[in-house]
Amino acid sequence: MSLNIPKGPKMKKVLKYLFNVWIKNNLKLNREELLEHIKDNEVDNILAEIEEPTNKKKRRMPGPFSLEKR
């Protein structure tokens, strides 16, 4: 089953949401019932609120004992 949720922060938030749904239902939902909650509007909101990380490389600042000029 492909849910098209990218790895990383989005997946973490969706799993946390599903965990909370499971807890609210007294741990009685099985896998299929829990995966039905992927269609909830809350999951759409989670996926929309987190921006994709950019692949920009961060420049390292030279250390105090570095030979590089600042």
C-alpha positions as CSV (number, residue, x, y, z in Angstrom):
1,M,0.0,0.0,0.0
2,S,1.5,3.3,-1.1
3,L,0.4,6.3,0.9
4,N,2.6,8.9,-0.9
5,I,3.8,10.4,2.4
6,P,7.5,11.5,2.1
7,K,10.1,10.4,4.6
8,G,11.2,12.8,7.2
9,P,9.2,15.3,9.3
10,K,6.0,14.8,7.4
11,M,6.0,11.1,8.0
12,K,6.9,11.7,11.7
13,K,3.9,14.0,12.1
14,V,1.5,11.7,10.4
15,L,2.6,8.7,12.5
16,K,2.2,10.8,15.6
17,Y,-1.3,11.8,14.6
18,L,-2.2,8.1,13.9
19,F,-0.7,7.1,17.3
20,N,-2.9,9.7,19.0
21,V,-6.0,8.4,17.1
22,W,-5.1,4.9,18.3
23,I,-4.8,6.1,21.9
24,K,-8.1,8.0,21.7
25,N,-9.8,4.7,20.6
26,N,-8.5,2.8,23.6
27,L,-5.9,0.9,21.5
28,K,-8.7,-1.0,19.8
29,L,-8.1,0.0,16.1
30,N,-6.5,-2.6,13.9
31,R,-4.1,-1.7,11.1
32,E,-6.7,-1.3,8.4
33,E,-9.0,0.8,10.6
34,L,-6.1,3.0,11.6
35,L,-5.0,3.5,8.0
36,E,-8.5,4.7,7.2
37,H,-7.6,7.8,9.2
38,I,-5.0,8.7,6.6
39,K,-7.9,10.2,4.6
40,D,-8.7,12.6,7.5
41,N,-8.5,16.4,6.8
42,E,-6.0,16.6,9.7
43,V,-3.5,14.6,7.7
44,D,-3.9,16.9,4.8
45,N,-3.3,19.9,7.1
46,I,-0.1,18.2,8.5
47,L,1.2,17.6,5.0
48,A,0.5,21.1,3.9
49,E,2.0,22.9,6.9
50,I,5.5,21.4,6.8
51,E,7.7,22.7,4.0
52,E,10.0,20.5,2.1
53,P,13.6,21.1,3.2
54,T,15.8,22.7,0.7
55,N,19.0,21.0,-0.3
56,K,21.1,24.1,0.1
57,K,24.5,23.4,1.7
58,K,25.2,25.4,4.8
59,R,28.5,27.2,4.8
60,R,30.6,26.3,7.8
61,M,32.0,29.0,9.8
62,P,35.7,28.7,10.4
63,G,36.7,27.7,13.9
64,P,38.7,29.9,16.2
65,F,41.9,28.0,15.3
66,S,41.3,27.7,11.6
67,L,43.7,29.0,9.0
68,E,40.9,30.3,6.9
69,K,40.2,34.1,6.8
70,R,36.9,35.3,8.1
